[in-house]
Amino acid sequence: SAFLILFSLCFHNLAEAHAVGENYVFLDIQQDRLDGRLQIHERELKNKFGLELKDPAPAITELTALLGYVRDHFSITVGEAPLELSYPSTELLELPQGRFLQLNFTAPWPGQLPRELQIRQQLFFELNKRHRGLVLIHYNAHTDETAEWENTALIFSPDKPLQNLDLVDGPGLSGRLDFLLQGTWHILIGFDHI
């Protein structure tokens, strides 16, 4: 039981801490549109593009290669219609785990507020088979709730690059086993936890 208590404390930190070897997508599900933030650690940017992050964050117009790569490896679809994600701005995040580049994106819904999204996320898997991508719900207009912590909804890996996100029956419904395994993985690979 002591192990379970210790593990639950460590697992709780998974929801609140960024880690090296992970990228994050935060979604705001608005009535008329999707707003989001894609956060990428500087290590992946340097390894893939030779991009050094300095303050201030690079303008979106300076990131042609990165944006092309993101569009090829990350997409969101409603029904049969891929959303046309636009990336209007960037931000630089200084976190204990290092710098993260945040790409802000937005897209109107093709019709009414959808009940489900299909998300394809294959970012940086070709560089590191242990890399993980987390999708988190920040705001959901279906429930009119804002998460006060990082509400992990989906975890992407090389063997799970395409997943559906149910926006009505509870975001964050990846099975408990998935989160248990991801919590263990996060602790083992996160230099900030060792």
C-alpha positions as CSV (number, residue, x, y, z in Angstrom):
1,S,0.0,0.0,0.0
2,A,2.9,2.3,0.6
3,F,3.9,1.7,-3.1
4,L,0.4,2.7,-4.2
5,I,0.5,5.9,-2.2
6,L,4.0,6.8,-3.6
7,F,2.9,5.9,-7.1
8,S,-0.3,7.9,-6.9
9,L,1.7,11.0,-5.8
10,C,4.1,10.5,-8.7
11,F,1.2,9.8,-11.1
12,H,-0.6,13.0,-9.9
13,N,2.5,14.9,-10.9
14,L,2.1,13.6,-14.5
15,A,-1.0,15.8,-14.9
16,E,0.8,18.9,-13.7
17,A,4.3,18.7,-15.1
18,H,5.8,18.9,-18.6
19,A,8.6,16.5,-19.4
20,V,11.4,16.1,-21.8
21,G,10.4,13.7,-24.6
22,E,6.8,14.8,-24.6
23,N,4.9,17.4,-26.6
24,Y,1.5,18.8,-25.5
25,V,-1.6,20.0,-27.3
26,F,-4.1,22.0,-25.2
27,L,-7.6,22.4,-26.7
28,D,-10.2,25.0,-26.0
29,I,-13.5,23.7,-27.5
30,Q,-15.5,26.8,-28.2
31,Q,-19.0,27.0,-29.6
32,D,-17.9,28.3,-33.0
33,R,-14.3,27.2,-33.2
34,L,-11.4,25.3,-31.9
35,D,-8.5,27.2,-30.2
36,G,-5.4,25.3,-29.3
37,R,-1.8,25.4,-28.2
38,L,0.9,23.0,-29.4
39,Q,4.0,23.0,-27.1
40,I,7.2,21.5,-28.3
41,H,10.4,21.1,-26.2
42,E,13.5,22.9,-27.4
43,R,15.4,19.6,-27.6
44,E,13.1,18.3,-30.4
45,L,13.3,21.6,-32.2
46,K,17.1,21.5,-32.1
47,N,17.4,17.8,-33.1
48,K,15.0,18.1,-36.0
49,F,15.5,21.6,-37.3
50,G,18.6,23.0,-35.7
51,L,16.4,25.6,-34.1
52,E,17.8,27.4,-31.0
53,L,15.1,29.0,-28.9
54,K,15.9,32.5,-27.7
55,D,13.8,35.3,-26.1
56,P,11.6,36.5,-27.8
57,A,10.0,33.5,-29.5
58,P,10.6,33.4,-33.2
59,A,7.8,34.9,-35.3
60,I,5.5,32.4,-37.0
61,T,6.8,33.7,-40.4
62,E,10.3,32.4,-39.4
63,L,9.1,28.8,-38.9
64,T,8.3,27.7,-42.4
65,A,10.0,24.3,-42.1
66,L,8.5,23.6,-38.6
67,L,5.0,24.6,-39.8
68,G,5.3,22.3,-42.8
69,Y,6.4,19.4,-40.6
70,V,3.6,20.1,-38.1
71,R,1.0,20.1,-40.9
72,D,2.3,16.8,-42.2
73,H,2.3,15.1,-38.8
74,F,-0.6,16.7,-36.8
75,S,-4.2,17.0,-37.9
76,I,-7.7,17.3,-36.5
77,T,-10.8,16.0,-38.4
78,V,-14.5,16.5,-37.8
79,G,-16.4,13.7,-39.5
80,E,-14.8,13.6,-42.9
81,A,-13.7,17.2,-42.9
82,P,-10.1,18.0,-41.9
83,L,-9.9,21.3,-40.0
84,E,-7.9,24.0,-41.6
85,L,-5.7,24.9,-38.7
86,S,-4.1,28.4,-38.9
87,Y,-1.2,29.3,-36.7
88,P,-1.3,33.0,-36.0
89,S,1.4,33.3,-33.3
90,T,4.0,31.8,-31.1
91,E,5.1,32.1,-27.5
92,L,8.2,31.0,-25.6
93,L,7.6,29.1,-22.3
94,E,10.4,28.9,-19.7
95,L,9.7,25.8,-17.6
96,P,11.9,23.8,-15.1
97,Q,12.2,21.1,-17.8
98,G,13.6,23.6,-20.3
99,R,12.2,25.9,-23.0
100,F,9.1,25.0,-24.9
101,L,7.9,26.7,-28.1
102,Q,4.2,27.2,-28.2
103,L,2.4,27.4,-31.5
104,N,-1.1,28.9,-31.1
105,F,-3.7,27.6,-33.6
106,T,-7.3,28.1,-34.4
107,A,-10.0,26.8,-36.8
108,P,-13.7,27.3,-37.2
109,W,-16.0,24.3,-37.0
110,P,-17.2,23.1,-40.4
111,G,-20.8,23.1,-38.9
112,Q,-22.2,23.0,-35.4
113,L,-20.1,22.2,-32.4
114,P,-19.0,18.6,-32.9
115,R,-19.4,15.7,-30.5
116,E,-16.1,14.0,-31.5
117,L,-12.7,14.9,-33.0
118,Q,-10.3,12.5,-34.8
119,I,-6.8,13.5,-34.0
120,R,-3.6,12.3,-35.8
121,Q,-0.4,13.1,-33.9
122,Q,2.9,11.7,-35.2
123,L,5.3,14.5,-34.1
124,F,8.9,13.5,-33.6
125,F,8.2,9.7,-33.4
126,E,10.7,9.2,-36.2
127,L,13.4,10.7,-34.0
128,N,12.6,8.9,-30.8
129,K,10.2,5.8,-30.5
130,R,9.8,6.7,-26.8
131,H,8.5,10.2,-27.6
132,R,4.9,10.8,-26.5
133,G,2.3,13.4,-27.4
134,L,-0.4,14.4,-24.9
135,V,-3.7,16.0,-25.8
136,L,-5.3,18.0,-23.0
137,I,-8.7,19.6,-22.6
138,H,-8.5,23.1,-21.2
139,Y,-12.1,24.3,-22.0
140,N,-15.0,22.3,-23.3
141,A,-18.1,24.2,-24.4
142,H,-20.2,21.0,-24.2
143,T,-19.9,21.1,-20.4
144,D,-18.9,24.7,-20.0
145,E,-16.0,23.6,-17.8
146,T,-12.5,24.9,-17.7
147,A,-9.9,22.5,-16.3
148,E,-7.8,24.0,-13.5
149,W,-5.1,21.4,-14.1
150,E,-3.9,19.7,-17.1
151,N,-6.7,17.3,-18.1
152,T,-5.0,14.6,-20.2
153,A,-7.5,13.3,-22.7
154,L,-5.3,11.2,-25.1
155,I,-1.8,9.9,-25.2
156,F,-0.2,9.4,-28.6
157,S,2.7,7.0,-29.3
158,P,4.1,5.4,-32.5
159,D,1.7,2.5,-32.1
160,K,-1.3,4.9,-31.4
161,P,-1.0,7.9,-33.8
162,L,-4.7,8.2,-34.6
163,Q,-7.4,8.4,-32.0
164,N,-10.9,9.7,-31.5
165,L,-11.7,12.3,-28.8
166,D,-15.2,12.1,-27.4
167,L,-16.2,15.7,-26.3
168,V,-19.5,14.7,-24.8
169,D,-19.1,11.6,-22.7
170,G,-16.1,12.9,-20.9
171,P,-12.7,14.1,-22.2
172,G,-9.9,12.3,-20.5
173,L,-11.4,8.9,-20.9
174,S,-8.3,7.1,-22.0
175,G,-8.4,3.9,-19.9
176,R,-7.0,3.9,-16.4
177,L,-4.4,1.4,-17.5
178,D,-3.2,3.8,-20.2
179,F,-2.7,6.4,-17.6
180,L,-1.0,4.0,-15.2
181,L,1.4,3.0,-17.9
182,Q,2.0,6.5,-19.0
183,G,2.6,7.7,-15.5
184,T,5.3,5.0,-15.0
185,W,6.7,5.9,-18.4
186,H,6.7,9.6,-17.6
187,I,8.6,9.0,-14.3
188,L,11.2,6.7,-15.9
189,I,12.0,8.9,-18.9
190,G,11.5,12.3,-17.4
191,F,14.9,13.6,-16.2
192,D,13.0,16.0,-13.9
193,H,11.7,13.0,-12.0
194,I,14.9,11.0,-11.5
